[in-house]
Amino acid sequence: MTARNGSMPGLNRRAFLAAATTALAAPVVLRHSRAYAQTPTLKIGHVSPRTGPLAGFAEADDYILDGVARAYGKGIENNGKSWAVEIISKDSQSNPNRAAEVASELILKDEVDIIVAASTPDTVNPVSDQAEVNGTPCVTTDCPWQPYFFGRNGAPDTGFQSTYHFFWGLEDVIASFLAMWNHDGVAKKVGGLFPNDADGNAWGDAERGFPKPLAEAGFALTDPGRYQPLTDNFTAQISAFKGAGAEIVTGNMIPPDFATFWSQAGQQGFRPKIVTIGKALLFPSVIASLGDRGVGLSSEIWWTPDHPFKSSLTGDSARQLAEGYSAATGRPWTQPIGFKHALFEVVADVVKRSGDLEDPEAIVAAIRATSLPTIVGPVDWSKGPVKNVTKTPLVAGQWQKRGGKVELVVTTNANAPEIPVGGDLVLLS
């Protein structure tokens, strides 16, 4: 019934390109007992990149969806009536056009009542756009709020009608990175690697991205310009960084691009003291594929087993959710686990509070009024920073070898002191 989703493909470029063109996986449909045949059914659409270069974000999908199906198994109460729940999950193939296509199928063909999506602007934005056009209630996550909001031409004073998002913003990742980079013996010279995609253009944006706050903090940024995703040559960028004396490298990259860059940096004798990359360095499988050269790399940290939150849906702590995943799959926990689970926490809460589950506007009103403690922190759309967006806490840290294993360690919690620090940043040798 459920197409099993394996671990993230290795960083071999040919393997990534092959995965990116894999035929669409069969939709995952989670249905409940026929005991609910006489009760109304709520349909939830779910879009996720199960194949292609973003597949690491969906590595835990099967585990999360199975757990949610069990939690929803007895139905959800609304206005004194029990509703059965059906979840239909489709693969975006890490392609924004395909994400829009399957979102349209879910809305128009499958007639879902609510649609959810996660994993970078390549998934979140096209799904949200389809939902907005069709007036379908939509909740998304796993994408900094600026590329979600401004990438969809959102206006802060008006926002959107039916699409809502929870995650952190560029201001949070920049503040976390700066706190981590303020290290004795490291020149404040940064090389930027920003791809020509929604994330890269947002991170490198002169006004909303990294350039202005880095300059204000006394860091000199060398930005050689946007590169095309899946490029096979970073010589120009490496030469620019070496020429500028960059001792820190940052950016937002898909895993195969970082693997290419890091390999060529070693070959060309470029040895920065700190390498902090968004997206590419989130996953244990990526770090493992890099071998010893993965130790000491750093990234933003959205969620860990040590986050002091629990699920409103199951009561599980962050650690229980992470350890449950590892026990069931034999794989290390990954950061998207918490946020994928939180999507369905929000849905359950919205379903319980909606004035009329047959009226999309009533469902949207319930989303807008959400104030919910979740496994990733509070979700409350009354608090901004702009309409349709609410933020979750963010820290940063480093992959360090401990007890023979490489683990992601929180090294700065400047923006979120409620998240415990696990160690200090160690410079790359």
PyMOL commands that set and color helices and strands:
alter all, ss='L'
color gray80, all
select helices_A, chain A and resi 13-20+34-36+55-58+61-71+96-109+121-134+145-152+170-181+198-203+211-216+235-244+255-267+280-282+284-289+291-294+318-329+336-353+360-368+381-383
alter helices_A, ss='H'
color red, helices_A
select strands_A, chain A and resi 28-30+41-48+76-78+81-91+114-118+138-141+163-166+189-193+220-222+248-253+274-279+298-301+371-374+377-380+389-390+395-402+405-412
alter strands_A, ss='S'
color yellow, strands_A
deselect
rebuild
show_as cartoon
